Amino acid sequence: MNIILIYPEFPDTFWSFKHALKFVSKRASSPPLGLLTIAAMLPSPWDLRLIDLNVETLNQEDLIKADYAFISAMTIQRDSAEILIKRCKTAGIKVVAGGPLFTMENELFPDVDHFVLNEAELTLPLFLRDLADGCPRRIYSTTEYPDIHQSPVPLWRLANLNQYSTVSIQFSRGCPFSCDFCNVTALLGHKPRTKTAAQIISELDSLYALGWRKGIFFVDDNFIGNKKQLKTELLPALIKWRKGKIGMPFNTEVSINLADDMELVKLMTKAGFVTVFVGIETTNDESLAECNKFQNRGRDLVQSVNLLQKSGLQVQGGFIVGFDNDTPAIFQQQVDFIQRSGIVTAMVGLLQAPPGTRLYDRLKQEDRLLSRFSGDNVDGSTNIVPKLGYDLLRQGYKKILNQIYAPKLYYERVMTFLKQYQAPKIRYPMEWQSILALGRSIYRLGIRGVERAYYWKLFFWSLIRRPRLFPLAITLSIYGYHFRRVASLHVETA
């Protein structure tokens, strides 16, 4: 059986880092973890090939040779997935589809032959059994949540790792919180299910053996959902594993209550975690109550962010405007908070209601749903009727983007962060891509860029005052270039 596993293309988005990746000659952020995990669950005699449309093209020869095309996608990849499915059907190839996009919207894809939905540990074996018997059904789904102790090591060998800047792995699924705009619990449940420490070590060993030394992103929706297991099992195992290793810094996603547990913070930094994404969402306490984000309430959010950054964890933040309790003052309040906190990577989007969320159900009852959910956090779109009014919301959103990624405020934020950040001690290998990125940043940002005065100020300040953080300062300068490019697209179309 000849199988092609195809990953649809991402549009130019905040998290694609498309414009930043050019500085290091990479094509995409990370290989598709879901498809590579699926590949490891397929029968060993099958001939498998991964085609990630973010790093390569799909040729007609690839389609002619294939018996089945396995496609996995997120909502933001919808347009690319639709085109891809049509190409496969035109070529006469049967399509097997799974992942969040198809789990939530399979009724919109009539040309797909077989849907393997929800979590593949439960539904894929059923499909493979029926396929072997010659009677596969069209839809395989489940309301149960699998034990992920049986999840295999992803088949990394199928991916050309040289084309990526990071690699994703997963320790847990599910989140204990109930934010009403988030579809994580609808897809994966409230109770965090975890892999064993031995599983994670096996995945890291397999990557290290392949020569991987760059970043690892733990894609858990809330890495600290099971603190006890982190403290007693995983983090001690990671600390032991890291001894003698070079590179491989860890990033992940956490809730802000991590700042309440300094023991956990210290274990994470000792294990090699350097960056955490936190859903700040809003400075408006009424809006936090509205969306059931109780873990963010009753605290000084700036203080919590600064505590994490001073402890060695760079905080990336997610922000939302458009809650029912927001007032016209929210736009400047968000800008002021982002500047005070020193959150350099600040993702700001309009409130959206993904299908399956409590927010979606409430707004449907109120007849306040509009078009389809785009899945892009920062494209300036919304599928709801906002109480602020759509025009005011869009104009306020443009104001935020115009300010936070303007060179002056952006570089001020980088300086605020670097002055407080205490980087964990990780030995990094010298790579030619780093030297190339430095040279390109000097040319594009320091010579040709509109931000050149701010770039050189940061360049020499970090080189002289914080030399250990000089590479990070250059990296953040390059990120700023990407963020401005993406933000300008959405400001122009607003």
C-alpha positions in Angstrom: 0.0 0.0 0.0 1.4 3.4 -1.0 0.4 6.2 1.3 1.1 9.9 1.1 0.5 11.9 4.3 -0.1 15.5 3.2 -0.1 18.5 5.4 -1.9 21.6 3.9 -0.3 25.0 3.7 -0.6 27.6 6.4 -1.5 31.2 5.3 0.8 34.0 6.3 0.0 34.3 10.0 1.4 35.5 13.4 2.6 32.0 14.3 3.8 31.0 10.9 7.0 33.1 11.4 7.2 33.1 7.6 9.1 36.3 7.3 11.4 35.5 10.2 12.3 32.0 8.9 13.9 33.6 5.8 16.6 34.9 8.0 17.7 31.4 8.9 16.9 29.8 5.6 14.1 27.6 7.0 10.8 26.9 5.2 8.4 26.3 8.1 8.3 26.4 11.9 7.8 22.7 12.7 6.9 19.4 11.0 3.3 18.1 11.4 3.3 16.2 14.7 -0.1 14.7 14.2 0.7 13.1 10.8 4.0 11.8 12.0 2.3 10.2 14.9 -0.3 8.7 12.6 2.5 7.4 10.4 4.0 5.5 13.3 0.6 3.8 13.9 0.2 2.6 10.3 1.1 -1.0 9.2 4.9 -1.4 8.9 4.7 -3.0 5.4 3.1 0.1 3.9 5.2 2.6 1.9 4.8 6.0 3.5 5.8 9.5 2.4 5.2 12.8 4.0 4.5 15.8 1.9 4.3 19.0 3.9 3.1 21.7 1.6 4.7 24.3 3.8 8.1 23.1 2.7 7.6 21.3 -0.7 5.1 21.0 -3.5 2.8 18.2 -4.4 3.6 16.8 -7.8 1.3 14.9 -10.1 3.7 11.9 -9.9 3.2 11.8 -6.1 -0.6 11.5 -6.7 -0.3 8.8 -9.5 1.8 6.5 -7.2 -0.5 6.8 -4.2 -3.3 4.5 -3.1 -4.5 6.7 -0.3 -3.9 10.3 0.8 -4.0 10.9 4.6 -4.7 14.6 5.3 -4.7 16.2 8.7 -5.4 19.9 9.2 -6.4 22.7 11.6 -9.1 25.2 10.9 -6.7 27.8 9.7 -5.6 25.4 6.9 -9.2 25.1 5.6 -8.6 26.8 2.2 -5.5 24.8 1.5 -7.2 21.6 2.5 -10.1 22.2 0.2 -7.8 22.6 -2.8 -5.8 19.6 -1.8 -8.8 17.3 -1.5 -10.0 18.4 -5.0 -6.6 17.6 -6.4 -6.6 14.1 -4.9 -10.1 13.4 -6.1 -9.3 14.5 -9.6 -6.3 12.1 -9.6 -8.6 9.3 -8.4 -7.0 8.9 -5.0 -9.1 8.1 -1.9 -8.8 10.6 0.9 -8.6 9.8 4.6 -9.0 13.0 6.7 -8.6 13.7 10.4 -7.5 16.4 12.8 -9.3 19.4 14.4 -10.6 20.9 11.1 -12.4 17.7 10.1 -13.5 16.7 13.6 -15.4 20.0 13.8 -16.5 20.5 10.2 -16.5 17.1 8.4 -20.0 17.8 7.0 -18.4 20.6 4.8 -16.1 18.1 3.0 -18.3 15.8 0.9 -15.4 14.6 -1.2 -13.5 13.0 1.6 -13.9 9.2 1.5 -13.1 8.4 5.1 -13.0 10.5 8.2 -10.9 9.3 11.2 -11.9 11.8 13.8 -11.2 12.7 17.4 -8.1 11.0 18.8 -6.5 8.5 16.5 -5.5 6.1 19.3 -9.1 5.0 19.4 -10.5 5.6 15.8 -7.5 4.7 13.6 -7.3 1.0 14.6 -11.0 0.6 13.8 -10.5 2.1 10.3 -7.4 0.0 9.6 -9.3 -3.2 10.7 -12.2 -2.4 8.4 -9.9 -1.4 5.6 -8.1 -4.8 5.9 -11.5 -6.5 5.7 -12.5 -4.5 2.6 -15.4 -2.7 4.3 -14.2 0.7 5.7 -16.9 3.0 6.9 -17.0 6.7 6.0 -16.9 8.1 9.5 -15.0 6.9 12.6 -15.6 9.0 15.7 -15.7 8.6 19.4 -16.8 10.5 22.6 -14.1 8.7 24.7 -10.7 9.9 25.5 -7.8 7.4 25.0 -5.0 6.5 27.4 -2.0 8.1 25.6 0.5 5.8 27.3 0.2 3.8 24.0 1.0 6.7 21.7 4.1 5.8 19.6 7.2 7.9 19.0 6.5 10.0 15.9 8.1 8.8 12.7 10.6 11.7 12.5 12.5 10.1 9.6 9.7 11.0 7.2 10.3 14.7 7.7 13.2 16.7 6.3 14.1 18.2 9.7 16.6 20.6 8.0 13.7 22.6 6.7 12.3 23.5 10.1 13.2 25.8 13.0 11.6 23.8 15.8 10.1 20.4 16.5 6.9 19.8 18.4 6.2 17.0 20.9 3.3 16.4 23.3 3.2 15.4 26.9 -0.5 15.9 27.8 -3.9 16.5 26.3 -6.8 18.3 27.9 -7.0 21.3 30.2 -8.6 21.6 33.7 -10.0 25.1 33.0 -13.2 26.1 31.3 -12.6 29.3 29.3 -15.8 29.6 27.3 -14.1 30.7 24.0 -11.6 27.8 23.9 -12.4 24.5 22.1 -9.6 22.5 23.7 -11.9 20.9 26.3 -14.5 20.2 23.6 -11.9 18.3 21.6 -9.7 16.8 24.4 -11.6 17.0 27.7 -11.0 18.7 31.1 -8.9 16.0 32.7 -5.3 16.2 31.5 -4.1 12.9 30.2 -0.3 12.4 30.1 2.3 10.3 28.6 4.9 8.7 30.9 8.3 10.3 31.4 9.8 7.3 29.6 7.8 8.1 26.5 9.0 11.7 26.4 12.6 10.7 27.0 12.3 8.2 24.1 11.0 10.9 21.8 13.8 13.3 22.8 16.4 10.6 22.4 15.1 9.8 18.9 15.4 13.5 17.9 18.8 13.9 19.5 20.0 10.8 17.6 19.0 12.4 14.4 21.2 15.4 15.2 18.4 17.7 16.3 19.7 20.5 18.6 17.3 23.3 18.0 14.1 24.1 20.0 11.4 21.7 21.2 7.9 22.9 21.6 5.7 21.0 24.0 2.3 21.6 22.3 0.3 20.8 25.4 -2.6 23.3 25.7 -1.7 23.6 29.4 1.6 22.0 30.3 1.0 22.5 34.0 -2.4 20.8 34.0 -1.1 18.0 36.2 1.5 19.7 38.4 2.0 16.6 40.6 3.2 14.4 37.7 5.4 17.2 36.4 7.2 17.6 39.8 7.6 14.0 40.7 8.1 12.4 37.2 8.6 14.4 34.1 10.7 17.3 35.1 13.2 15.3 37.2 13.5 12.9 34.2 14.2 15.9 31.9 16.7 17.4 34.3 18.6 14.1 34.3 18.3 13.7 30.5 19.6 17.2 29.8 23.0 16.6 31.6 25.7 16.7 29.0 23.3 17.6 26.2 23.8 20.6 23.9 21.0 22.8 22.7 17.3 21.8 22.6 15.7 24.5 24.6 12.0 23.8 25.5 9.0 26.0 25.0 5.4 25.3 26.0 2.0 26.8 26.9 0.9 27.3 30.5 -1.7 29.2 32.6 -0.7 32.3 34.6 -1.1 30.4 37.9 2.4 29.0 37.2 3.6 32.2 38.8 2.1 31.0 42.1 4.3 27.9 42.2 8.0 28.9 42.3 9.1 25.3 43.0 7.6 24.3 39.6 9.1 27.3 37.9 12.6 26.4 39.1 12.1 22.8 38.0 11.0 23.9 34.6 14.0 26.2 34.0 16.4 23.6 35.3 14.9 21.1 32.9 15.5 23.5 30.0 12.3 25.5 29.5 13.0 29.0 28.3 9.7 30.3 27.0 6.0 29.9 27.9 2.9 31.1 26.1 0.3 32.4 28.5 -3.3 33.3 27.7 -3.6 36.8 29.4 -6.6 37.6 27.2 -7.6 41.0 28.8 -7.0 43.5 31.6 -10.8 43.9 32.1 -11.8 41.9 35.1 -15.5 41.9 34.0 -14.5 40.3 30.7 -12.4 37.7 32.5 -15.4 36.8 34.6 -17.6 36.8 31.4 -15.4 34.2 29.7 -14.8 32.2 32.9 -11.1 32.9 33.0 -11.0 32.7 36.8 -7.4 31.7 37.0 -6.4 35.2 35.8 -8.7 37.1 38.2 -7.7 38.6 41.5 -4.0 39.0 40.7 -1.6 41.7 39.5 -1.0 40.3 36.0 2.0 42.4 35.3 3.6 41.3 38.5 2.9 37.6 37.6 4.5 38.1 34.1 7.5 39.8 35.6 8.0 37.1 38.2 8.1 34.5 35.5 10.5 36.5 33.3 12.9 37.3 36.2 12.9 33.5 36.9 14.1 32.6 33.5 10.9 32.1 31.4 10.2 34.4 28.6 6.4 35.1 28.5 4.6 35.2 25.2 1.1 36.5 25.6 -2.3 36.0 24.0 -4.8 38.9 24.1 -8.4 39.3 23.0 -10.6 42.3 22.4 -14.4 42.2 21.7 -15.8 40.7 24.9 -19.3 41.9 25.8 -18.0 43.7 28.8 -15.3 45.6 26.9 -15.6 49.3 26.6 -13.9 51.7 24.1 -11.1 52.1 26.6 -10.0 48.5 26.3 -7.8 49.1 23.2 -5.4 51.6 24.9 -5.6 49.5 28.1 -4.3 46.5 26.2 -1.5 48.5 24.7 -0.4 49.9 28.0 -0.5 46.5 29.7 1.6 44.9 26.9 4.2 47.7 27.2 4.4 47.6 31.0 4.7 43.8 31.2 7.5 43.5 28.7 5.7 40.8 26.7 7.6 41.0 23.4 5.6 38.4 21.5 2.0 39.7 22.0 -0.7 38.0 20.0 -3.8 40.2 19.9 -7.0 39.0 18.2 -10.7 39.7 18.0 -12.9 37.4 20.0 -14.1 34.4 17.9 -16.5 31.6 18.8 -15.2 28.2 17.6 -17.9 25.5 17.1 -18.3 23.3 20.1 -17.5 26.0 22.7 -19.9 27.3 25.3 -19.4 30.8 23.7 -20.6 29.4 20.4 -23.7 27.9 21.9 -24.5 31.1 23.8 -24.1 33.3 20.8 -26.1 31.0 18.6 -29.0 31.2 21.1 -28.7 35.0 21.0 -28.6 35.0 17.1 -25.2 36.7 17.2 -23.2 34.3 15.0 -21.9 35.4 11.6 -19.6 33.7 9.2 -17.5 30.6 9.7 -14.8 30.6 12.3 -11.5 31.4 10.5 -9.1 29.7 13.0 -6.6 32.6 12.6 -6.2 34.4 15.9 -4.8 37.6 14.4 -6.5 38.1 11.0 -8.8 40.8 12.3 -11.9 38.7 11.7 -14.7 37.6 14.0 -17.7 35.3 13.6 -19.8 37.1 16.2 -21.8 40.3 16.4 -19.8 42.3 19.0 -21.6 44.5 21.5 -19.0 47.2 20.9 -20.0 47.4 17.3 -18.1 45.9 14.4 -16.6 49.2 13.1 -15.5 50.4 16.5 -14.0 47.0 17.2 -12.0 46.9 13.9 -10.8 50.4 14.4 -9.7 49.8 17.9 -7.9 46.6 16.8 -6.0 48.5 14.1 -5.0 51.0 16.8 -3.5 48.2 18.9 -1.6 46.7 16.0 -0.3 50.0 14.8 1.1 50.7 18.3 2.5 47.5 19.7 4.5 46.6 16.6 5.6 50.1 15.7 9.4 50.0 16.0 9.6 52.5 18.9 7.2 50.6 21.2 8.3 47.2 20.1 12.0 47.8 20.8 11.2 49.5 24.1 9.4 46.3 25.0 12.4 44.2 24.0 14.6 46.3 26.3 12.1 46.0 29.2 12.1 42.3 28.8 15.9 41.8 28.5 16.6 44.0 31.5 14.6 41.6 33.8 15.2 38.3 32.0 17.5 35.7 33.6 18.2 33.1 30.9 18.5 29.4 31.9 22.0 28.0 31.4 21.8 26.0 28.2 24.8 25.3 26.0 24.0 26.1 22.4 26.0 24.8 19.4 27.4 27.3 17.0 25.4 27.0 13.8 25.9 28.7 10.4 22.3 29.7 10.4 22.8 31.9 13.4 25.7 33.7 11.8 23.6 34.1 8.6 20.7 35.5 10.6 22.9 38.0 12.2 24.3 39.2 8.9 20.8 39.4 7.3 19.4 41.3 10.3 22.2 43.9 10.0 21.4 44.4 6.4 17.6 44.2 6.4 17.0 45.9 9.8 20.1 47.8 10.6 20.8 49.3 7.1 17.5 49.1 5.1 14.9 48.9 7.9 12.7 51.7 9.1 13.7 50.5 12.6 17.5 50.9 12.1 18.0 53.5 14.9 16.2 51.2 17.4 17.9 48.1 16.1 21.4 49.6 16.6 20.6 50.9 20.1 19.5 47.4 21.1 22.4 45.8 19.2 25.1 47.6 21.2 23.2 47.7 24.5 22.8 44.0 24.6 26.3 43.3 23.2 27.9 45.4 26.0 25.4 45.1 28.9 23.9 41.6 28.5 26.2 39.7 26.1 24.7 36.3 27.0 21.4 37.7 25.7 22.8 39.2 22.5 21.6 36.2 20.3 18.1 36.5 21.9 18.1 40.3 21.2 18.8 39.7 17.5 16.1 36.9 17.4 13.5 39.3 18.9 14.5 42.0 16.4 13.9 39.5 13.6 10.5 38.5 15.2 9.5 42.1 15.2 10.1 42.3 11.4 7.8 39.3 10.9 5.1 40.7 13.3 5.1 44.1 11.5 4.7 42.4 8.1 1.8 40.3 9.3 0.2 43.2 11.2 0.4 45.5 8.2 -1.6 43.0 6.1 -4.5 43.0 8.5 -4.3 46.8 9.1 -4.5 47.4 5.3 -7.5 45.1 4.9 -9.4 46.3 8.0 
